[in-house]
């Protein structure tokens, strides 16, 4: 089986004074559905990002959800600047090595920001389901997706190297891809669907070379 590295959210455990990395168990099951073994990636110093790809012989990277991006709201209780730095370094190293990178929710936002795109606050997108509209006839996506985010990528905020794949009814970007590199971003959480959507599985497999 191929190996796919998945980044982890940072949780602050105040009673112990600890910052813990954690990952929803469903990610491991979703990775199996993709034909991969999940390798959880800790939020270590950014200088180790490339070595994790090399030593774990990763065939792909998923930047998972959770945590506010510190550069957008450093005062947010769930902001994790160490995660921001690690994931951006991981993205850079993966692209240098031509390894597929898939971003989910926050992960999609991190990729867009790293490629000089913009984000904006959005309301009504937490613990909601809503319709999306596919931008390309070459892809088949779910019609209804889950939603757990307070920021969105506005139509004019998409990084120039990325191509819109789906929008919501206000025109905000719900999915994108890079036609030159194996980059996919989706704003919904495929790992939270029970059972997993076969359309999500097919979409992710398409970008996992």
PASEBA-1860 file (N, C-alpha, C; in nm, 3 decimals):
! residues 209
1> XXXXXXXX> 0.084/-0.120/0.000/0.000/0.000/0.000/0.088/0.125/0.000 ~ 0.037/0.230/-0.063/0.107/0.357/-0.060/0.086/0.427/0.075 ~ 0.176/0.520/0.105/0.168/0.594/0.231/0.124/0.738/0.204 ~ 0.029/0.784/0.284/-0.013/0.923/0.272/0.002/0.991/0.408 ~ 0.078/1.099/0.411/0.096/1.174/0.535/-0.022/1.267/0.558 ~ -0.073/1.270/0.682/-0.186/1.356/0.716/-0.146/1.444/0.834 ~ -0.160/1.574/0.816/-0.126/1.667/0.923/-0.232/1.664/1.032 ~ -0.195/1.710/1.150/-0.282/1.700/1.266/-0.316/1.836/1.326
9> XXXXXXXX> -0.434/1.845/1.386/-0.473/1.966/1.456/-0.400/1.975/1.589 ~ -0.387/2.096/1.642/-0.326/2.118/1.772/-0.436/2.148/1.873 ~ -0.436/2.075/1.981/-0.532/2.097/2.090/-0.457/2.142/2.214 ~ -0.503/2.250/2.277/-0.444/2.300/2.401/-0.515/2.235/2.519 ~ -0.439/2.160/2.599/-0.492/2.096/2.719/-0.446/2.178/2.838 ~ -0.531/2.271/2.880/-0.491/2.369/2.980/-0.455/2.306/3.114 ~ -0.528/2.201/3.156/-0.502/2.140/3.286/-0.362/2.082/3.297 ~ -0.304/2.045/3.183/-0.170/1.986/3.183/-0.065/2.078/3.123
17> XXXXXXXX> -0.110/2.193/3.071/-0.016/2.284/3.008/0.048/2.223/2.885 ~ -0.031/2.144/2.811/0.023/2.073/2.694/-0.046/2.118/2.565 ~ 0.031/2.115/2.458/-0.023/2.135/2.323/-0.010/2.000/2.252 ~ -0.123/1.938/2.227/-0.123/1.802/2.174/-0.165/1.799/2.028 ~ -0.099/1.715/1.951/-0.140/1.687/1.814/-0.244/1.576/1.817 ~ -0.348/1.587/1.734/-0.449/1.483/1.731/-0.512/1.474/1.592 ~ -0.570/1.358/1.564/-0.627/1.332/1.432/-0.751/1.244/1.448 ~ -0.859/1.283/1.383/-0.981/1.205/1.384/-0.952/1.064/1.332
25> XXXXXXXX> -0.998/0.963/1.405/-0.974/0.824/1.364/-1.030/0.793/1.226 ~ -1.133/0.867/1.186/-1.193/0.843/1.055/-1.095/0.869/0.941 ~ -0.994/0.952/0.965/-0.895/0.976/0.859/-0.822/0.848/0.821 ~ -0.798/0.759/0.917/-0.729/0.634/0.887/-0.817/0.545/0.800 ~ -0.947/0.544/0.830/-1.039/0.465/0.749/-1.054/0.524/0.609 ~ -1.057/0.658/0.601/-1.068/0.720/0.469/-0.943/0.692/0.386 ~ -0.827/0.694/0.451/-0.702/0.664/0.379/-0.707/0.521/0.323 ~ -0.758/0.426/0.402/-0.771/0.288/0.353/-0.863/0.284/0.232
33> XXXXXXXX> -0.971/0.363/0.236/-1.065/0.367/0.122/-0.997/0.420/-0.003 ~ -0.892/0.500/0.016/-0.816/0.554/-0.098/-0.704/0.459/-0.142 ~ -0.689/0.347/-0.069/-0.582/0.253/-0.101/-0.448/0.294/-0.042 ~ -0.452/0.373/0.067/-0.330/0.422/0.131/-0.329/0.388/0.280 ~ -0.211/0.387/0.337/-0.194/0.381/0.482/-0.165/0.522/0.530 ~ -0.240/0.568/0.631/-0.221/0.704/0.682/-0.102/0.709/0.777 ~ -0.020/0.812/0.758/0.093/0.838/0.848/0.068/0.974/0.914 ~ 0.032/0.977/1.043/0.008/1.106/1.109/0.139/1.185/1.118
41> XXXXXXXX> 0.133/1.312/1.083/0.251/1.397/1.085/0.243/1.495/1.202 ~ 0.340/1.493/1.293/0.338/1.584/1.408/0.379/1.724/1.366 ~ 0.336/1.821/1.445/0.368/1.961/1.415/0.506/1.996/1.472 ~ 0.607/1.944/1.406/0.745/1.968/1.447/0.797/2.095/1.380 ~ 0.922/2.129/1.407/0.983/2.245/1.344/0.976/2.233/1.192 ~ 0.953/2.345/1.126/0.941/2.346/0.981/1.065/2.289/0.911 ~ 1.181/2.297/0.977/1.305/2.251/0.913/1.306/2.099/0.892 ~ 1.214/2.027/0.960/1.210/1.881/0.946/1.107/1.835/0.842
49> XXXXXXXX> 1.036/1.926/0.781/0.927/1.888/0.691/0.975/1.798/0.577 ~ 1.080/1.838/0.510/1.130/1.758/0.396/1.177/1.621/0.441 ~ 1.239/1.612/0.559/1.290/1.483/0.605/1.177/1.386/0.637 ~ 1.061/1.438/0.680/0.947/1.350/0.704/0.900/1.287/0.574 ~ 0.896/1.365/0.468/0.856/1.311/0.338/0.953/1.202/0.293 ~ 1.082/1.229/0.308/1.185/1.136/0.263/1.188/1.009/0.347 ~ 1.194/1.024/0.479/1.213/0.909/0.567/1.090/0.820/0.578 ~ 0.972/0.879/0.565/0.851/0.798/0.567/0.811/0.754/0.426
57> XXXXXXXX> 0.887/0.798/0.325/0.862/0.763/0.185/0.715/0.787/0.149 ~ 0.671/0.910/0.174/0.531/0.945/0.153/0.500/0.960/0.004 ~ 0.384/0.908/-0.035/0.339/0.918/-0.174/0.240/1.032/-0.195 ~ 0.197/1.093/-0.087/0.103/1.204/-0.094/0.089/1.268/0.042 ~ 0.031/1.388/0.043/0.011/1.464/0.166/-0.133/1.513/0.171 ~ -0.196/1.501/0.287/-0.325/1.565/0.311/-0.306/1.667/0.424 ~ -0.337/1.793/0.396/-0.341/1.895/0.499/-0.484/1.895/0.553 ~ -0.501/1.850/0.675/-0.635/1.828/0.730/-0.694/1.954/0.790
65> XXXXXXXX> -0.814/1.942/0.847/-0.886/2.056/0.900/-0.850/2.087/1.045 ~ -0.918/2.188/1.100/-0.896/2.226/1.239/-0.797/2.340/1.254 ~ -0.808/2.416/1.363/-0.721/2.528/1.397/-0.742/2.648/1.305 ~ -0.753/2.765/1.367/-0.755/2.890/1.291/-0.615/2.919/1.241 ~ -0.606/2.983/1.125/-0.476/3.023/1.072/-0.430/3.146/1.149 ~ -0.313/3.136/1.213/-0.268/3.239/1.306/-0.249/3.375/1.239 ~ -0.208/3.377/1.112/-0.186/3.504/1.045/-0.317/3.578/1.020 ~ -0.430/3.506/1.024/-0.561/3.569/1.005/-0.618/3.616/1.138
73> XXXXXXXX> -0.597/3.538/1.242/-0.651/3.572/1.374/-0.561/3.512/1.481 ~ -0.457/3.586/1.517/-0.359/3.535/1.614/-0.419/3.523/1.754 ~ -0.530/3.591/1.779/-0.592/3.587/1.911/-0.690/3.471/1.926 ~ -0.718/3.400/1.818/-0.812/3.288/1.824/-0.761/3.182/1.920 ~ -0.849/3.129/2.002/-0.808/3.032/2.103/-0.746/2.908/2.041 ~ -0.790/2.872/1.920/-0.738/2.751/1.856/-0.629/2.780/1.753 ~ -0.575/2.903/1.753/-0.466/2.934/1.659/-0.342/2.853/1.696 ~ -0.271/2.806/1.594/-0.153/2.723/1.616/-0.045/2.763/1.515
81> XXXXXXXX> 0.033/2.866/1.547/0.135/2.913/1.452/0.237/2.807/1.416 ~ 0.266/2.715/1.509/0.362/2.610/1.478/0.309/2.518/1.368 ~ 0.177/2.499/1.367/0.117/2.417/1.261/0.122/2.491/1.127 ~ 0.091/2.620/1.129/0.099/2.699/1.006/0.236/2.685/0.942 ~ 0.340/2.705/1.022/0.477/2.702/0.971/0.514/2.564/0.917 ~ 0.475/2.459/0.991/0.508/2.324/0.948/0.436/2.289/0.817 ~ 0.308/2.323/0.808/0.231/2.285/0.689/0.279/2.360/0.565 ~ 0.314/2.485/0.579/0.364/2.560/0.463/0.498/2.503/0.418
89> XXXXXXXX> 0.584/2.467/0.513/0.712/2.404/0.478/0.689/2.268/0.413 ~ 0.590/2.194/0.463/0.556/2.063/0.408/0.504/2.077/0.265 ~ 0.419/2.176/0.243/0.367/2.203/0.109/0.481/2.235/0.013 ~ 0.570/2.321/0.054/0.684/2.361/-0.030/0.769/2.239/-0.066 ~ 0.799/2.157/0.034/0.883/2.039/0.011/0.814/1.938/-0.080 ~ 0.683/1.920/-0.060/0.608/1.825/-0.142/0.603/1.869/-0.288 ~ 0.582/1.998/-0.311/0.578/2.048/-0.448/0.715/2.036/-0.514 ~ 0.820/2.059/-0.437/0.956/2.044/-0.491/0.983/1.900/-0.535
97> XXXXXXXX> 0.920/1.806/-0.465/0.940/1.664/-0.495/0.830/1.607/-0.584 ~ 0.741/1.693/-0.633/0.630/1.652/-0.720/0.540/1.547/-0.653 ~ 0.513/1.568/-0.525/0.425/1.480/-0.449/0.288/1.545/-0.438 ~ 0.180/1.471/-0.461/0.045/1.529/-0.454/0.015/1.588/-0.316 ~ -0.052/1.702/-0.315/-0.096/1.766/-0.190/-0.245/1.793/-0.200 ~ -0.319/1.743/-0.102/-0.464/1.763/-0.098/-0.499/1.836/0.031 ~ -0.573/1.945/0.018/-0.611/2.024/0.135/-0.758/2.012/0.165 ~ -0.790/1.992/0.293/-0.929/1.979/0.338/-0.960/2.092/0.435
105> XXXXXXXX> -1.062/2.171/0.404/-1.108/2.281/0.487/-0.992/2.376/0.519 ~ -0.944/2.379/0.642/-0.829/2.463/0.675/-0.711/2.434/0.582 ~ -0.690/2.306/0.550/-0.579/2.269/0.461/-0.592/2.334/0.325 ~ -0.715/2.342/0.273/-0.740/2.411/0.147/-0.705/2.558/0.159 ~ -0.741/2.616/0.273/-0.713/2.758/0.296/-0.563/2.784/0.307 ~ -0.491/2.695/0.377/-0.346/2.711/0.393/-0.276/2.711/0.258 ~ -0.315/2.619/0.170/-0.254/2.613/0.036/-0.279/2.743/-0.038 ~ -0.403/2.791/-0.034/-0.437/2.915/-0.105/-0.357/3.033/-0.052
113> XXXXXXXX> -0.345/3.044/0.081/-0.269/3.153/0.141/-0.121/3.142/0.105 ~ -0.066/3.019/0.110/0.074/2.998/0.078/0.106/3.035/-0.066 ~ 0.006/3.024/-0.155/0.024/3.058/-0.297/-0.023/3.200/-0.327 ~ -0.033/3.282/-0.222/-0.067/3.425/-0.233/-0.214/3.452/-0.262 ~ -0.300/3.360/-0.224/-0.443/3.385/-0.232/-0.493/3.453/-0.106 ~ -0.622/3.483/-0.102/-0.682/3.557/0.009/-0.800/3.480/0.069 ~ -0.830/3.510/0.196/-0.947/3.455/0.264/-1.031/3.569/0.319 ~ -1.161/3.540/0.339/-1.251/3.637/0.399/-1.341/3.566/0.501
121> XXXXXXXX> -1.384/3.636/0.606/-1.480/3.576/0.699/-1.611/3.542/0.627 ~ -1.676/3.436/0.673/-1.804/3.396/0.615/-1.894/3.348/0.729 ~ -2.022/3.368/0.716/-2.116/3.323/0.819/-2.205/3.213/0.763 ~ -2.262/3.135/0.854/-2.355/3.030/0.814/-2.291/2.908/0.753 ~ -2.163/2.886/0.781/-2.093/2.770/0.724/-2.038/2.677/0.831 ~ -2.089/2.686/0.953/-2.043/2.598/1.061/-2.153/2.497/1.093 ~ -2.116/2.367/1.088/-2.211/2.259/1.116/-2.336/2.270/1.030 ~ -2.315/2.298/0.902/-2.424/2.311/0.805/-2.395/2.224/0.683
129> XXXXXXXX> -2.501/2.190/0.613/-2.486/2.127/0.481/-2.542/2.223/0.377 ~ -2.479/2.228/0.262/-2.527/2.320/0.159/-2.491/2.266/0.020 ~ -2.550/2.326/-0.080/-2.528/2.284/-0.218/-2.401/2.348/-0.272 ~ -2.332/2.276/-0.360/-2.220/2.334/-0.433/-2.246/2.318/-0.583 ~ -2.174/2.398/-0.661/-2.194/2.401/-0.806/-2.060/2.376/-0.874 ~ -2.052/2.267/-0.949/-1.927/2.227/-1.014/-1.896/2.320/-1.131 ~ -1.769/2.358/-1.141/-1.725/2.452/-1.245/-1.671/2.383/-1.370 ~ -1.650/2.252/-1.362/-1.589/2.181/-1.475/-1.666/2.053/-1.505
137> XXXXXXXX> -1.694/2.030/-1.631/-1.765/1.909/-1.672/-1.674/1.786/-1.667 ~ -1.543/1.808/-1.642/-1.449/1.697/-1.633/-1.451/1.629/-1.497 ~ -1.523/1.688/-1.401/-1.527/1.634/-1.266/-1.671/1.610/-1.223 ~ -1.691/1.505/-1.145/-1.821/1.478/-1.084/-1.806/1.489/-0.934 ~ -1.876/1.585/-0.873/-1.863/1.612/-0.730/-1.997/1.591/-0.661 ~ -1.996/1.577/-0.529/-2.124/1.570/-0.456/-2.203/1.699/-0.477 ~ -2.336/1.690/-0.475/-2.421/1.809/-0.487/-2.432/1.883/-0.354 ~ -2.434/1.806/-0.246/-2.449/1.862/-0.111/-2.327/1.822/-0.029
145> XXXXXXXX> -2.268/1.919/0.042/-2.150/1.890/0.123/-2.167/1.945/0.264 ~ -2.087/1.891/0.356/-2.087/1.944/0.492/-2.001/2.069/0.498 ~ -2.011/2.143/0.607/-1.943/2.272/0.615/-1.910/2.304/0.761 ~ -1.780/2.335/0.789/-1.735/2.361/0.925/-1.629/2.470/0.926 ~ -1.656/2.586/0.866/-1.552/2.688/0.857/-1.609/2.830/0.874 ~ -1.524/2.917/0.927/-1.560/3.058/0.947/-1.497/3.150/0.844 ~ -1.409/3.095/0.761/-1.345/3.172/0.655/-1.372/3.104/0.521 ~ -1.374/3.182/0.416/-1.394/3.129/0.282/-1.291/3.189/0.187
153> XXXXXXXX> -1.284/3.130/0.069/-1.202/3.185/-0.039/-1.298/3.254/-0.135 ~ -1.301/3.387/-0.138/-1.389/3.456/-0.233/-1.341/3.433/-0.376 ~ -1.427/3.453/-0.472/-1.392/3.429/-0.612/-1.265/3.503/-0.653 ~ -1.250/3.626/-0.605/-1.132/3.705/-0.642/-1.013/3.678/-0.550 ~ -1.030/3.589/-0.453/-0.922/3.561/-0.359/-0.846/3.433/-0.391 ~ -0.885/3.365/-0.499/-0.817/3.240/-0.534/-0.679/3.269/-0.592 ~ -0.578/3.195/-0.545/-0.442/3.211/-0.596/-0.441/3.191/-0.747 ~ -0.355/3.266/-0.816/-0.356/3.269/-0.963/-0.324/3.134/-1.026
161> XXXXXXXX> -0.247/3.050/-0.957/-0.210/2.920/-1.015/-0.318/2.814/-0.998 ~ -0.423/2.847/-0.922/-0.529/2.750/-0.894/-0.651/2.774/-0.983 ~ -0.722/2.667/-1.012/-0.841/2.672/-1.098/-0.964/2.635/-1.016 ~ -1.070/2.715/-1.021/-1.192/2.681/-0.945/-1.250/2.548/-0.992 ~ -1.295/2.469/-0.894/-1.357/2.341/-0.925/-1.503/2.338/-0.882 ~ -1.534/2.414/-0.775/-1.673/2.423/-0.729/-1.690/2.551/-0.647 ~ -1.813/2.602/-0.646/-1.845/2.721/-0.566/-1.971/2.696/-0.485 ~ -1.994/2.784/-0.386/-2.122/2.782/-0.318/-2.216/2.878/-0.390
169> XXXXXXXX> -2.337/2.899/-0.336/-2.434/2.982/-0.408/-2.398/3.130/-0.407 ~ -2.296/3.169/-0.326/-2.251/3.309/-0.325/-2.127/3.329/-0.412 ~ -2.081/3.222/-0.475/-1.964/3.232/-0.562/-1.832/3.208/-0.492 ~ -1.834/3.178/-0.361/-1.711/3.146/-0.289/-1.659/3.010/-0.335 ~ -1.528/2.996/-0.335/-1.466/2.875/-0.386/-1.480/2.761/-0.286 ~ -1.542/2.651/-0.327/-1.559/2.534/-0.242/-1.461/2.422/-0.277 ~ -1.401/2.430/-0.395/-1.299/2.333/-0.435/-1.217/2.395/-0.547 ~ -1.090/2.355/-0.553/-1.000/2.402/-0.660/-0.898/2.294/-0.692
177> XXXXXXXX> -0.825/2.315/-0.801/-0.715/2.225/-0.834/-0.611/2.303/-0.912 ~ -0.496/2.243/-0.927/-0.387/2.300/-1.006/-0.365/2.206/-1.123 ~ -0.384/2.253/-1.244/-0.373/2.167/-1.362/-0.230/2.128/-1.395 ~ -0.133/2.202/-1.340/0.008/2.173/-1.367/0.071/2.085/-1.259 ~ 0.018/2.093/-1.138/0.070/2.015/-1.027/-0.045/1.939/-0.961 ~ -0.014/1.832/-0.890/-0.118/1.751/-0.826/-0.161/1.816/-0.695 ~ -0.241/1.923/-0.708/-0.295/1.994/-0.593/-0.447/1.992/-0.603 ~ -0.511/1.954/-0.493/-0.656/1.956/-0.483/-0.694/2.018/-0.349
185> XXXXXXXX> -0.793/2.104/-0.350/-0.845/2.159/-0.225/-0.996/2.148/-0.223 ~ -1.051/2.103/-0.109/-1.197/2.098/-0.092/-1.230/2.160/0.043 ~ -1.338/2.234/0.051/-1.374/2.301/0.175/-1.453/2.212/0.270 ~ -1.504/2.099/0.219/-1.581/2.010/0.304/-1.490/1.899/0.361 ~ -1.547/1.818/0.451/-1.472/1.712/0.520/-1.518/1.575/0.470 ~ -1.446/1.513/0.378/-1.488/1.381/0.329/-1.482/1.273/0.436 ~ -1.393/1.292/0.535/-1.377/1.191/0.641/-1.494/1.190/0.738 ~ -1.578/1.294/0.736/-1.691/1.303/0.829/-1.820/1.247/0.772
193> XXXXXXXX> -1.817/1.203/0.647/-1.936/1.143/0.586/-1.942/0.994/0.620 ~ -2.057/0.948/0.665/-2.076/0.807/0.699/-2.199/0.755/0.625 ~ -2.184/0.663/0.529/-2.056/0.612/0.478/-1.985/0.718/0.395 ~ -1.858/0.689/0.363/-1.784/0.782/0.279/-1.850/0.794/0.142 ~ -1.844/0.916/0.088/-1.899/0.939/-0.046/-1.805/0.879/-0.151 ~ -1.860/0.798/-0.239/-1.779/0.741/-0.346/-1.728/0.851/-0.440 ~ -1.803/0.961/-0.451/-1.757/1.072/-0.535/-1.634/1.138/-0.473 ~ -1.632/1.150/-0.340/-1.513/1.203/-0.272/-1.394/1.111/-0.293
201> XXXXXXXX> -1.416/0.983/-0.278/-1.308/0.886/-0.295/-1.251/0.892/-0.436 ~ -1.340/0.897/-0.535/-1.294/0.905/-0.675/-1.217/1.033/-0.701 ~ -1.264/1.144/-0.642/-1.197/1.273/-0.662/-1.057/1.270/-0.601 ~ -1.043/1.222/-0.479/-0.912/1.217/-0.415/-0.817/1.124/-0.488 ~ -0.868/1.007/-0.529/-0.783/0.912/-0.602/-0.731/0.972/-0.732 ~ -0.809/1.057/-0.792/-0.768/1.119/-0.920/-0.640/1.201/-0.904 ~ -0.620/1.258/-0.785/-0.502/1.342/-0.764/-0.388/1.270/-0.694 ~ -0.412/1.149/-0.649/-0.308/1.069/-0.586/-0.243/0.982/-0.694
209> X> -0.136/1.027/-0.751/-0.075/0.960/-0.865/-0.028/0.819/-0.833
END
